[in-house]
Amino acid sequence: MKLFLPTDLPLDRHLLENPPFKGFSKDKLVYLIHLIVSIPQYRKDIDVIDGFVPLSSKALQEAITDYKRYLTYGIDSGLLASDNTYLNGKKCIGYKLLYKTTGGLKEYTVSDYILKKHYGNHIIERKKRIRGYEFLERWFSNGLSIDREAALAFLKEELELKTGHSDLRDSKPIYNPFATASDGSKGTYELHYKDPFLQFQQGNLSLLKMQEQQFSCTISENGRFHSVLTNMRSGLRNFLTFNGERLVSIDVKNSQPYLISLLLQSHFWRGKNWFKNSEKSTFFVSESKKKPRFYSIINLEDSSSIHNFNSIVIDSLAISKEVSYFMLLEISNTLVNTSFDTYIENVLKGGFYETLQEAFKEQLGYTIKDRKEVKSAVFQLLFTPNRFYGQKQAEPKRLFAQIYPEVYAVLKAIKKEDATLLPRLLQQIESHVILKVVAKRMQKLHPKVPIFTIHDSIVTTASNQLLVEQVMRDAFTTTVGFIPTLATEFLDPDKAACYLQKLRAKAQQLSA
């Protein structure tokens, strides 16, 4: 069992100067440090504020029964700091290292029997999760490589530029449940800037995992395939090759807005299983007392059925159990005699973000710098709770409701009971198409073509671009009901060099 910790962390000196308690195990303390270092790299769903990494007490208890003694020692001895902030069901207490390090990482081999056993069980569970998708994992160790030296040079220059100019840092809206909104209510979204050092360290960890062939392939409870590539920053993927050949990344343009178009179709919701007639494939749905109807849906456990269905319905997703009768009724009433033509047209022509960007500028006076910033604004208007609508920062949300009132009504109904339901629903639809349809179809028809799934995109070799595009286009068209606009990006070191050049130019402007 190998862990990672900062190369220049003076841990041995710290232990010598601050003698720990009786029965202390260095391995257990290193494990906690490893979590603080590694969790931000593979848990993109958590928020790291001021360097504090939330640690789940339940997860810690499973690995180290006396973990509290180690956290207490770390804090009392000046090794760790805590934000002492806990919100039941929403936020765990966060911890960070107090020693300043340079971002370099090294391996640490664990000898503690209990930790090794826990890690072994974790590996077994991970293998169970990807059962049926082992064909995706095998490509990682059969030709995938990264130019570590060039990638590290990229990370170092990016760190230097962003450290010297705070305006170059990436930002992310983070929900603060303790902040007071403009209307006096508790809870609001605040813009936080990402720490360049943490980004550098996370990038370094990705390179180290590639070097050690720790590919970390698994499938989450939400159905997403995770790996060292999904956790890797997009800029670093430009240094990847497969057997020396450059790679391309193919994804659906306006992916989330495109998938929302499925939620606007009544047949998606009619599949809701109120009266189960068959355990896996056919459900009885009574639309009226006199006219019962049957809907046949795909059997997700039968890979041979991937060619024999037309579209996804709610019952084909695990999240269906969270859709209440009242939510279904409200959504169904909203869909009756409603046209979504304008929204769908903007999404299908690939100009959804551009349309909103122009509207933000004309009606709100917002000048948005790039597509990345537009996506951040769309994240806010799509996924924030309905109660956020009246706050000052929710101007983009209100503008979206003004431009697409019918669409907003559907999204509002979905988020009425749980604001996280919409993003999780979209993720499951995305995973369904990418994993259960595209990936399995590629395995069945083109088993020698290497593919790597990165959530809503497929990465393959440049020579197989057109083939994979066709399979993706067919899959999304048959499942969602509309022909998607695909975007292809060539992964090349020149892209990373161009990105750095833009950062240098901005840095010069800021220094002038």
Order of alpha helices (4+ residues) and beta strands (2+ residues): beta-alpha-alpha-beta-alpha-alpha-beta-beta-beta-alpha-alpha-beta-alpha-beta-beta-alpha-beta-beta-alpha-beta-beta-alpha-alpha-beta-beta-beta-alpha-alpha-alpha-alpha-alpha-alpha-alpha-alpha-beta-beta-alpha-beta-alpha
